[in-house]
Amino acid sequence: MRSGLTGFILAGGKSRRMGREKAFLKIGSRTLIERVIENLRPCVEHVSAIGHPGNRRQLCDLPLDNVLVDYRCGQGPLMGIYTALMHTETAWNLFVCCDMPWVEAKLIERLLAHCTADVSVIASILADEKVQPFPMLCHVKASRSVGTLLDRGERSVYSLLRESDARLVRVEDPDIGRAFTNVNTQEDYAKLYCAAVLSR
């Protein structure tokens, strides 16, 4: 367990491309979000989730330390990050999407190695130059930048990664690549389900 680090699971989206709530899709006997919680537990001091009014009750039934609801729903992940940073009790905070069941400690430790006084936001860039915003580390002081972006009408997390105090960590290890897997569509879900079955 990493003391002084809170893990926040972003579960406030409407899952439009999936057509149903992604967080509670099952892979075997567990839901996607239950797998995320399990993988985060050894890496952080606290695990919380940020949802919307419609799924708050379901989230409260999970083994989480806290459940928050976005200040304004339907505003995208930046609003989830802002909500978390306004409530957190730790300086550094880890953000993971609810549909990333293979997030792992090795990647998180790689990002944590870049926590310095001049950096407020940390994410990954792959060998093909593709930016992977999540998992993302944010210092609590990033709340000011996130709030300013939201006030300007920004909704994309990529706008936060263009801030001067953001850092992209190059991740080229093929054995870490699976940690970035997420589920946006029925096709993604089918592939993930098959991969989970084959890996048993």
C-alpha positions in Angstrom: 0.0 0.0 0.0 1.3 3.5 -0.9 0.5 5.9 1.9 -0.4 9.5 1.0 -2.0 8.4 -2.3 -5.7 8.2 -3.0 -7.1 6.2 -5.9 -10.2 7.6 -7.6 -12.2 5.5 -10.0 -14.1 7.6 -12.6 -17.6 6.1 -13.0 -19.7 9.1 -13.8 -20.0 8.6 -17.6 -23.2 7.7 -19.4 -21.7 4.8 -21.4 -23.4 5.9 -24.6 -21.3 3.8 -26.9 -21.8 0.8 -24.7 -25.5 1.3 -24.3 -25.4 0.3 -20.6 -23.5 1.1 -17.5 -19.9 -0.1 -18.1 -18.8 -0.2 -14.5 -21.1 -3.1 -13.7 -20.5 -5.3 -16.7 -19.3 -8.7 -15.5 -16.1 -10.5 -16.4 -16.6 -13.9 -14.8 -17.9 -13.5 -11.3 -16.8 -9.8 -10.8 -17.8 -6.6 -12.5 -15.3 -4.3 -14.2 -15.2 -1.9 -11.4 -14.7 -4.6 -8.8 -11.6 -5.7 -10.7 -10.3 -2.1 -10.8 -10.9 -1.8 -7.0 -9.0 -5.0 -6.4 -6.0 -3.9 -8.5 -5.8 -0.5 -6.9 -6.0 -1.6 -3.3 -2.3 -2.6 -3.0 -1.2 0.6 -4.7 -3.0 3.3 -2.7 -4.0 4.3 0.8 -7.7 4.9 -0.1 -9.9 3.9 -3.0 -12.9 6.1 -3.8 -15.3 6.4 -6.8 -16.9 9.3 -8.5 -20.2 8.6 -10.1 -23.6 10.2 -10.9 -26.9 10.2 -9.0 -28.1 7.2 -11.0 -25.4 4.8 -9.9 -24.4 6.2 -6.5 -26.4 3.5 -4.6 -24.7 0.7 -6.6 -21.3 2.2 -5.9 -22.0 2.5 -2.2 -22.5 -1.3 -2.1 -18.9 -1.8 -3.3 -15.8 -2.0 -1.0 -14.9 1.6 -1.4 -13.7 4.1 1.2 -15.8 6.9 -0.3 -18.3 7.6 -3.1 -18.6 11.1 -4.6 -21.0 12.4 -7.2 -19.8 14.9 -9.9 -20.5 18.5 -9.0 -22.1 18.8 -12.4 -23.1 15.6 -14.3 -22.5 15.1 -18.0 -19.4 17.3 -18.1 -16.9 14.5 -18.8 -13.9 13.2 -16.8 -12.5 16.6 -16.2 -15.4 17.3 -13.9 -14.8 14.0 -12.1 -11.1 14.9 -11.6 -12.1 18.4 -10.3 -14.7 16.9 -7.9 -12.1 14.5 -6.5 -9.4 17.1 -6.1 -11.8 19.3 -4.2 -12.5 16.5 -1.7 -9.2 14.6 -1.5 -7.1 14.5 1.7 -3.9 13.5 0.0 -1.4 15.6 -2.1 -1.2 13.1 -4.9 -4.1 11.3 -6.4 -4.5 8.6 -9.0 -7.3 8.5 -11.5 -8.4 5.4 -13.3 -11.5 4.7 -15.4 -14.0 2.2 -14.2 -13.5 0.1 -17.4 -9.7 -0.5 -17.0 -9.7 -3.9 -15.2 -6.1 -4.6 -15.9 -4.5 -1.5 -14.4 -1.5 -2.7 -12.5 1.1 -1.6 -9.9 4.0 -1.7 -12.2 2.6 1.1 -14.4 1.4 3.1 -11.4 4.9 2.9 -9.8 6.4 4.1 -13.1 4.2 7.2 -13.0 4.9 7.8 -9.3 8.6 8.0 -10.0 8.0 11.3 -11.8 6.2 13.1 -9.0 8.3 16.2 -8.5 7.6 19.7 -7.1 7.4 21.2 -10.6 4.8 18.7 -11.9 1.1 18.6 -11.2 -0.2 16.1 -13.7 1.3 12.9 -15.0 0.1 10.5 -17.7 1.7 8.2 -20.3 2.8 8.3 -23.9 3.4 5.0 -25.8 6.1 4.1 -28.3 3.8 5.0 -31.2 3.4 8.5 -29.7 -0.2 7.8 -28.6 -1.0 9.6 -25.4 -2.8 7.5 -22.7 -4.4 9.9 -20.3 -5.3 7.2 -17.8 -4.1 6.1 -15.3 -3.4 9.8 -14.4 -1.7 11.2 -11.4 -2.8 14.7 -10.2 -1.4 16.8 -7.4 -4.1 18.5 -5.5 -2.8 21.9 -6.7 -3.9 20.9 -10.2 -7.5 21.7 -9.1 -6.9 25.3 -10.1 -5.9 24.4 -13.7 -8.8 21.9 -14.0 -11.3 24.5 -12.7 -10.0 27.1 -15.2 -10.4 24.6 -18.1 -14.0 23.8 -17.0 -14.8 27.5 -16.8 -13.6 27.9 -20.3 -15.9 25.1 -21.4 -13.2 22.5 -21.9 -14.3 18.8 -21.5 -11.3 16.8 -22.8 -8.6 15.5 -20.4 -6.1 16.1 -23.2 -6.5 19.8 -22.5 -5.2 19.2 -19.0 -2.2 17.3 -20.4 -1.2 20.3 -22.5 -0.7 22.5 -19.4 2.9 23.6 -18.6 3.1 21.5 -15.4 1.9 18.3 -17.0 4.4 15.5 -17.8 4.0 12.5 -20.2 6.0 9.4 -19.2 7.2 7.2 -22.0 6.0 3.7 -21.5 7.3 1.2 -24.0 7.3 -2.1 -22.1 5.1 -4.6 -23.9 4.2 -6.3 -20.6 2.7 -3.1 -19.3 0.6 -2.4 -22.4 -2.4 -4.4 -21.2 -2.9 -2.1 -18.3 -4.2 0.6 -20.7 -7.0 -1.7 -22.0 -10.5 -0.1 -21.5 -14.0 -1.0 -22.6 -16.0 1.5 -24.7 -18.1 -0.7 -27.0 -19.8 -4.0 -27.1 -17.0 -5.2 -29.3 -14.4 -4.1 -26.7 -16.4 -6.0 -24.0 -16.5 -9.2 -26.1 -12.7 -9.1 -26.7 -12.0 -8.4 -23.0 -14.4 -11.2 -22.0 -12.6 -13.7 -24.3 -9.2 -12.6 -23.1 -10.2 -13.1 -19.5 -11.5 -16.5 -20.2 -8.4 -17.6 -22.1 -6.1 -16.3 -19.4 -7.7 -18.5 -16.7 
